[in-house]
Amino acid sequence: MTGVVEQIAITGHRGVLPAPVERVRAEAGHGVEGEYHWSAAPDPGQSITLIAAEALEGLREDTGIELSHPASRRNVLTRGIDLNALVGRRFRVGGVHCEGVALCEPCNRLAKLTERGVLRGLVHRGGLRADIVSSGEIAVGDAVAAA
């Protein structure tokens, strides 16, 4: 099971739309460098978030809602890998080893920042919350693979 990183987006301030970047450093025990929730001790599943391009395309097809990757508030946009299958499993994103913690189900905050129907449209396909197990760099075009 392999996929690819299509986009990366980060923001230094809560509530501000994440901006696309070509590469980012991910630190075990901290999170994605430049993210507002960078922490010395992130809660489980708060280090990095991913969403599949196929989920955003499915949202558009099912509801007509056009949600961009940055508007999804997830760090990494992937293609070609089943993120739901990575819950409880180790995987690699570029040079970074991660462990899937939980599905990143859409929340009321996301609904308030976007539009009506996003919550229902992204249920069980809102992405993945993961821990960073080993530090490294993630770049657009990098492989995403189950360990």
C-alpha positions in Angstrom: 0.0 0.0 0.0 1.7 3.2 -1.2 0.7 6.7 -2.1 2.2 10.1 -2.6 2.2 13.5 -0.9 0.4 15.9 -3.2 0.5 19.0 -1.0 1.6 20.3 2.4 0.0 23.2 4.3 0.8 24.8 7.6 -0.2 27.8 9.7 1.4 29.4 12.7 -1.9 30.8 14.0 -5.1 29.1 15.0 -8.0 30.2 12.8 -5.7 31.3 9.9 -6.0 29.3 6.7 -2.9 27.1 6.3 -0.5 28.1 3.5 1.0 25.6 1.0 4.7 24.8 1.4 6.9 22.6 -0.7 8.6 20.9 2.3 8.4 20.8 6.0 10.4 19.4 9.0 8.5 17.0 11.3 9.9 16.4 14.8 9.2 13.4 16.9 7.7 14.6 20.2 6.8 18.0 18.8 4.9 18.0 15.5 5.2 19.8 12.2 7.6 22.8 12.4 5.8 26.1 11.9 2.4 24.8 13.0 0.6 26.8 15.7 0.1 23.7 17.9 3.9 22.8 17.9 4.4 21.5 21.4 7.0 19.8 23.6 4.4 17.2 24.5 1.6 17.0 21.9 -1.5 14.9 22.8 -1.7 11.6 21.0 -2.6 12.1 17.3 -1.8 15.9 17.4 1.6 15.7 15.8 0.5 15.5 12.1 -2.8 15.3 10.2 -3.3 13.9 6.7 -6.3 13.8 4.3 -6.7 12.0 1.0 -7.3 13.9 -2.2 -9.8 11.2 -3.0 -11.8 12.3 0.1 -12.0 15.9 -1.0 -13.0 14.8 -4.5 -15.7 12.5 -3.1 -17.0 15.4 -1.0 -17.3 17.5 -4.2 -19.0 14.6 -6.1 -21.4 13.7 -3.3 -22.4 17.2 -2.0 -21.1 19.8 -4.6 -18.9 21.3 -1.8 -15.5 22.3 -3.2 -13.1 22.1 -0.2 -9.5 22.9 -0.8 -6.7 21.1 1.0 -5.8 24.1 3.1 -9.4 24.7 4.1 -9.5 21.1 5.3 -7.0 22.1 8.0 -4.9 19.0 7.5 -1.2 19.2 7.1 -0.6 16.7 4.3 -2.7 15.9 1.3 -2.1 12.3 0.0 -3.2 10.4 -3.1 -3.3 6.6 -3.6 -3.3 5.3 0.0 -6.1 4.4 2.3 -5.5 6.6 5.3 -8.3 4.9 7.3 -6.3 1.6 7.1 -3.4 3.2 8.8 -5.1 3.7 12.2 -3.0 1.7 14.7 -0.3 1.1 12.1 3.2 2.5 11.5 3.8 4.2 8.1 6.3 6.5 6.4 5.7 9.9 4.9 8.9 10.9 3.0 11.7 10.6 5.6 9.4 10.6 8.6 8.0 7.5 10.4 4.6 8.0 11.9 1.9 5.9 13.7 -1.8 6.3 12.9 -3.7 7.2 16.1 -7.3 7.9 15.0 -9.5 9.0 12.2 -9.6 12.8 11.9 -13.3 13.1 11.9 -14.7 16.5 10.9 -15.7 18.8 13.8 -18.0 21.7 14.4 -15.1 24.1 14.1 -14.3 22.9 10.6 -18.0 23.3 9.7 -18.1 26.9 11.1 -14.9 27.8 9.1 -16.2 26.3 5.8 -19.8 25.6 4.9 -22.9 23.6 5.8 -22.6 19.9 4.7 -18.9 19.5 5.2 -19.4 17.7 8.5 -21.7 15.1 7.1 -19.7 14.9 3.8 -16.4 14.1 5.5 -17.6 11.6 8.1 -15.2 8.6 8.0 -13.1 10.2 5.3 -11.9 13.4 7.1 -8.3 12.1 7.3 -5.9 10.7 9.9 -4.4 11.9 13.1 -0.9 10.5 13.7 2.1 10.7 16.0 5.6 11.4 14.6 7.8 8.5 15.6 11.1 9.6 14.0 12.0 13.1 12.8 12.8 14.0 9.2 11.6 16.0 6.2 8.4 15.7 4.2 8.3 17.2 0.7 5.6 17.3 -2.1 6.1 14.2 -4.2 7.4 12.0 -1.4 6.0 8.5 -1.0 3.5 7.5 1.7 3.8 3.9 2.6 2.6 1.5 5.2 5.4 -0.1 7.2 
